Amino acid sequence: MINLEEQWVLVVLDHDLASREISEFFKRVWSEPVITLKLEEAWMDKKGFIAEEFESTIKRIKDPKRSVSKNKILTLYGDGTYHHYTYGLCYAIAKKKSKDYLYAQIDHHTDARYNENGVITCGSFVENIMEEPGAKDIVMIGTVDGVNHMMRTHVPEKSLMRHNVRTNLANILRAKPQKDVYASLDLDILDQNEILTFYNQGSLTLEDLLSVIEVIKEEKNLISADMLGYVPNDYNTLHPDPKSLLAYATLAANITNKDYKEVKKLHKHFMKRTARIMSPNDVPKIREEFENATSGLRI
C-alpha cells in the first residue's frame, strides 16, 4: 500500500562511530541529499527529555521539501545500545503523520521491559511508545523471547523465512485495523554472516528481511521508519565494514522504493569476501576493493 503522494527523505543521526560511517557511505552512494543530525549519546534517558530532544532535532530540517509534514522519513543510526532513540523518533515523526498507527518492532529482542519512573533504555522503550498519542497497537516481528506482559502480537522468527512470511505476517497485519505503520528495524534480527551487530543475533537472511518489508508495504501504509544495529568491527579493524553498510543500503533502498538489485549483489559478494579474512594483510585489500566497487554506485 504505497502512498505515492509522499517522498522518502533519508536522515542519519550522528551520535557514534557507526552512525558516522553510515553517514559517510550514504552521502557517497545515495542519489538524493542525505540529512545528518548531530545528537549527543545517551545510554538511558528520561522519556520527556528524549522526546523534546528529537522534536527539536527534527525541526532543524529547514528545507520544506524535506520536512516531516510533507515526506516520509527513514532514519538511520548505529549501535543497538541506542534503540530507545526510536521512542523520540515516534514522538517527533510518527505522531505528526498519523493519529492511529501500528508500531512494528522488527528485532531479535522485544525491548519491552517497562520502567514506571520514566527512564528508558534500549531494553525498555517499547511500552513507552504506547503512551504517546497516535500509537494504537504493537506487533513484534522476529523477537525470540515471546510476547511481553501486555500480550502484544508476536510474530516469531521461525515464521518469517521466505516461504512463510507472506502467509504468516500478512494475515496478522490484515487483522489489525490500523492502516498506518511506523517500523523500527534492529538489524540484530539478521544472521551474523549478514551484518555485524553488538548483541546476540537472529538467523534471518537479508532476503528474508526484504520480504518482511515488502509484506508491510503491501498490507499497510508505511508512514516512516528507522534502522539501526551496525557496529564497526574492532577485531579485524575493518572500518568501515562492507557487508554491514551494504546491508543497510539494500534495506534502505527497499524501504524507499528504489532498485536494490545491484547493491544486494554487492552485499552478497562482500559477505563472502569478508568471511575469508585470513590475516591483517587482507584488510587493506578488502578496503580498497570496497572503495572501488562502490565508487560508481548510485542508489
C-alpha positions in Angstrom: 0.0 0.0 0.0 2.5 2.6 -1.3 1.4 6.3 -0.9 2.8 8.0 -3.9 2.0 11.4 -2.7 4.8 11.4 -0.2 8.5 11.1 -1.0 11.1 9.5 1.3 13.9 11.5 2.9 17.0 9.9 4.4 18.2 11.2 7.8 21.3 9.9 9.6 21.8 10.6 13.3 25.4 11.5 14.1 25.9 10.1 17.6 28.6 7.4 17.4 31.3 6.0 15.2 28.9 3.6 13.5 26.5 6.3 12.5 29.3 8.4 11.2 30.5 5.6 9.0 26.9 5.2 7.8 26.6 8.9 7.0 29.8 9.0 5.0 28.8 5.9 3.0 25.3 7.1 2.2 26.4 10.6 1.2 28.6 8.9 -1.3 26.1 6.5 -2.9 22.6 7.9 -2.2 21.1 9.7 -5.2 19.3 12.3 -3.1 20.8 14.6 -0.4 21.3 12.9 3.0 20.4 14.9 6.1 22.8 14.5 9.1 21.6 15.5 12.5 24.0 15.7 15.4 22.8 14.1 18.7 24.5 13.5 22.0 25.0 9.9 23.1 22.7 8.8 25.9 22.5 5.2 27.0 19.5 5.9 29.1 17.2 8.9 29.4 14.0 10.4 30.7 11.3 9.9 28.1 10.2 13.6 28.3 13.7 14.8 27.6 14.4 12.5 24.7 11.1 13.3 23.1 11.8 17.0 23.3 15.3 16.5 22.1 14.2 14.7 19.0 11.4 17.2 18.2 14.0 20.0 18.3 16.4 17.9 16.3 13.9 17.1 13.6 12.9 20.8 13.4 16.5 21.5 12.3 15.4 20.2 8.9 14.8 23.6 7.4 14.1 22.6 3.8 10.3 22.4 3.3 10.8 19.8 0.6 12.3 17.5 3.2 10.0 18.3 6.2 8.3 15.7 8.3 4.8 17.0 7.2 5.5 16.6 3.5 7.6 13.5 3.5 8.2 10.0 4.9 11.4 9.9 7.0 13.8 7.0 7.0 16.2 7.5 9.9 19.5 5.5 10.1 21.6 5.2 13.2 24.2 2.9 14.6 24.7 0.8 17.7 21.6 -1.0 19.1 22.5 0.2 22.5 20.7 3.4 21.5 17.4 1.7 20.2 15.5 3.8 22.7 16.1 6.8 20.3 13.2 5.2 18.4 10.9 6.5 21.2 12.0 10.0 20.3 11.5 9.4 16.6 8.0 8.2 17.1 7.3 11.3 19.2 8.8 13.6 16.7 7.7 11.9 13.4 5.1 9.2 13.7 2.6 11.1 15.9 2.7 14.0 13.4 1.9 11.7 10.5 -0.9 9.6 11.9 -3.4 9.6 14.8 -3.9 5.9 14.5 -0.7 3.9 13.7 0.6 0.4 14.4 4.2 0.3 15.7 6.2 -2.6 14.2 9.3 -3.7 16.1 11.4 -5.8 13.8 14.0 -7.1 16.2 15.7 -10.2 17.7 14.6 -8.8 21.1 11.3 -7.3 22.4 12.9 -4.3 24.3 9.7 -4.3 26.2 10.8 -4.1 29.9 8.9 -1.2 31.4 10.3 1.4 33.9 7.5 3.3 35.6 9.9 6.0 36.7 10.1 7.3 33.1 13.7 6.2 32.5 14.0 4.5 29.1 16.9 2.3 27.7 17.4 0.2 24.7 15.6 -2.7 26.5 12.7 -0.7 27.9 11.2 1.8 25.5 8.6 -0.1 23.5 5.8 0.3 26.1 6.6 4.0 26.4 5.7 4.4 22.7 2.2 3.1 23.5 1.8 6.0 25.9 2.1 8.5 23.1 -0.9 9.9 21.1 -1.3 8.1 17.8 0.3 4.7 18.7 -2.6 2.3 19.0 -1.0 -1.1 18.9 2.3 -3.0 18.6 3.4 -6.0 16.5 6.7 -7.6 17.4 8.2 -9.2 14.4 11.0 -11.7 14.8 11.6 -11.5 18.5 12.7 -14.7 20.3 11.6 -14.0 23.8 7.9 -14.1 23.1 5.2 -11.6 24.0 5.5 -9.3 27.0 3.1 -8.8 29.9 0.9 -6.6 27.8 0.3 -9.5 25.4 1.4 -7.7 22.3 1.1 -9.6 19.0 4.3 -11.6 18.4 5.5 -13.0 15.1 8.3 -15.5 15.8 11.4 -15.5 13.7 10.9 -19.1 12.5 7.7 -18.0 10.7 9.5 -15.2 8.8 11.5 -17.4 6.4 10.8 -16.5 2.8 8.3 -19.4 2.1 6.2 -18.5 5.2 6.4 -14.7 5.6 3.7 -13.7 3.2 1.2 -16.0 4.8 2.1 -15.6 8.4 2.9 -11.8 8.6 0.3 -10.7 6.0 -2.5 -12.4 7.9 -1.5 -10.8 11.2 -1.3 -7.4 9.6 -4.6 -7.8 7.9 -6.2 -8.4 11.3 -5.0 -5.1 12.6 -7.4 -2.2 11.9 -4.7 0.5 11.7 -3.8 1.4 8.1 -0.6 3.2 9.0 2.6 1.6 10.3 5.8 3.0 11.8 8.5 0.4 11.6 11.8 0.1 13.5 14.4 -2.4 12.3 17.1 -3.6 14.6 19.4 -5.5 12.3 20.5 -7.9 15.0 17.5 -9.9 13.6 19.9 -10.9 10.8 22.3 -13.7 10.9 25.8 -12.7 11.9 27.1 -13.6 8.4 24.9 -10.8 7.0 25.9 -7.9 9.3 28.0 -7.0 12.3 26.0 -6.0 15.4 26.8 -5.7 19.1 24.1 -8.1 20.5 23.3 -11.8 20.0 21.7 -12.2 16.6 18.9 -14.0 14.9 19.0 -16.2 11.8 17.2 -14.3 9.2 18.9 -13.7 5.8 18.8 -10.3 4.2 16.4 -11.8 1.6 14.0 -12.8 4.4 14.1 -9.3 5.9 13.4 -7.8 2.4 10.3 -10.0 2.2 9.2 -8.7 5.6 9.4 -5.1 4.4 7.6 -5.9 1.2 4.7 -7.5 3.1 4.4 -4.5 5.4 4.3 -2.1 2.4 1.8 -4.3 0.6 -0.6 -4.5 3.5 -0.2 -1.1 5.2 0.9 2.5 4.6 4.5 2.7 5.9 4.5 6.3 7.2 8.2 6.4 8.3 10.8 4.0 9.6 14.2 3.8 11.3 17.0 1.3 11.1 20.0 0.5 13.5 22.3 -2.2 14.7 25.6 -1.8 12.9 28.8 -1.6 15.0 32.3 -1.3 13.5 34.3 -4.4 13.8 37.1 -3.8 16.3 38.5 -7.3 15.9 39.9 -7.2 12.4 40.0 -3.4 12.2 37.9 -3.5 9.0 36.5 0.0 9.2 34.1 0.6 7.5 32.6 -3.0 7.3 31.5 -3.5 3.7 28.8 -6.2 4.3 27.2 -4.1 7.1 27.0 -0.9 5.1 25.7 -2.7 2.1 23.0 -4.5 4.2 21.9 -1.0 5.3 21.9 0.3 1.8 19.9 -2.7 0.4 17.2 -2.4 3.1 17.1 1.4 2.8 16.6 1.1 -1.0 13.8 -1.4 -0.4 12.0 0.8 2.2 12.2 3.9 0.0 11.0 2.1 -3.2 14.4 2.2 -5.0 16.0 -0.5 -7.1 18.2 -2.6 -4.8 19.4 -5.4 -7.1 22.9 -4.1 -7.7 23.6 -3.2 -4.0 22.2 -6.6 -2.9 24.6 -8.3 -5.3 27.5 -6.3 -3.8 26.4 -7.3 -0.3 26.4 -11.0 -1.2 29.9 -10.6 -2.7 31.4 -8.8 0.4 29.6 -11.2 2.8 31.6 -14.0 1.2 34.7 -11.9 0.8 34.9 -10.8 4.5 34.3 -14.3 5.7 37.6 -15.3 4.1 39.8 -12.8 6.0 42.9 -14.8 6.9 45.3 -12.2 8.3 45.5 -8.5 8.9 47.1 -8.2 5.5 43.8 -8.9 3.9 42.1 -5.9 5.5 43.6 -3.1 3.3 42.9 -5.2 0.2 39.2 -5.5 1.1 39.0 -1.8 1.9 40.4 -0.9 -1.5 38.1 -3.4 -3.2 35.1 -2.0 -1.4 36.0 1.6 -2.3 36.5 0.6 -6.0 33.3 -1.5 -6.1 31.1 1.3 -4.7 32.8 4.3 -6.3 30.2 4.4 -9.1 27.3 3.1 -7.1 24.2 5.3 -7.1 21.0 4.2 -5.3 
